[in-house]
């Protein structure tokens, strides 16, 4: 997928960078794992490590990320998986891949 076709992903990345100043930011487009058109930008996993999360509960971290990306969530992003950690909690671990939903339920 070219940078020109990644407008949602790029916008999300800029917003998270600007607001959270993260030490780690991974934005993974997982749309290909779902029954959506090729090059869709509907399902994402966000891995973000930021000092902003120090002393903040997990639910507040998720709410903050959802608030930052509110416009995208209202206009086409169908699912957002979030891994949000403070720097002291991050051990440069690999993040578990999300389940492949392409086949639907019960298959």
C-alpha positions, 0 to 999 in steps of 0.5 A, spaced: 500 500 500 502 506 498 503 512 502 498 516 498 493 510 500 494 510 507 491 517 509 487 514 515 493 511 518 497 517 516 492 521 520 492 517 526 499 516 526 500 524 526 495 525 531 498 520 536 505 523 535 502 530 536 498 529 542 502 523 546 509 524 544 510 517 544 517 513 545 514 507 541 508 508 536 506 502 532 500 503 528 498 496 524 493 496 519 489 489 520 484 490 515 486 485 511 484 480 516 477 482 515 472 481 510 473 488 507 475 491 500 483 491 498 487 496 501 481 498 506 483 502 513 478 499 517 481 495 523 487 497 526 492 495 532 495 501 536 501 500 540 503 506 544 508 507 549 508 514 552 509 518 559 502 521 558 500 514 561 504 514 567 499 513 573 493 512 569 489 506 569 488 502 563 481 504 561 483 511 562 489 510 557 484 507 552 479 512 553 485 517 551 487 514 545 479 513 543 478 521 544 484 522 540 482 518 534 474 520 535 474 522 528 477 516 525 472 512 529 466 516 527 468 516 519 470 509 517 475 505 522 471 500 525 475 496 530 481 499 534 485 494 538 490 498 543 496 496 547 497 503 551 503 503 556 508 507 560 515 507 559 516 503 565 511 498 563 514 496 556 520 491 555 520 492 547 516 485 547 512 483 541 505 484 541 500 478 540 497 478 533 490 479 533 485 473 531 484 473 523 476 474 522 476 473 515 472 466 515 467 469 520 464 466 526 463 458 527 468 457 521 
